Amino acid sequence: MVARIYKPAQNAMQSGEARSRNWVLEFEPEQPYGREPLMGWTTMTDMKRQVKLRFASREKAEAYAKRHGIPYIVLPEHERTPKGKSYADNFRAGRKMNWTH
């Protein structure tokens, strides 16, 4: 029942930081997924996989895990690498790639 504490990466489809500000405490899977015999659906009996707790800081997440006796590991934080882009670069004369529609 080891928990992971990490700060989720930013969503690749959007530039906002809405769900990447908080730290998350999530349990490691204890059992692999199974297959339901009648319909063949994927099943799981480990309900701790569904628990995902969000905290404002890493220290608060670690304090929660210590207070409740949960062994945990802290994963390194993803650093955001801003890429300077300009809309006008799409129409620049010296583009590296051809303009296609």
Secondary structure, DSSP 4 states (H G I P E B T S, - for coil): --EEEE-PPPPTT-S--TTSSSEEEEEPPSS--EE-TTT--EE---GGGG-EEEESSHHHHHHHHHHTT--EEEPPPPPP------GGGGG-TT-SS----
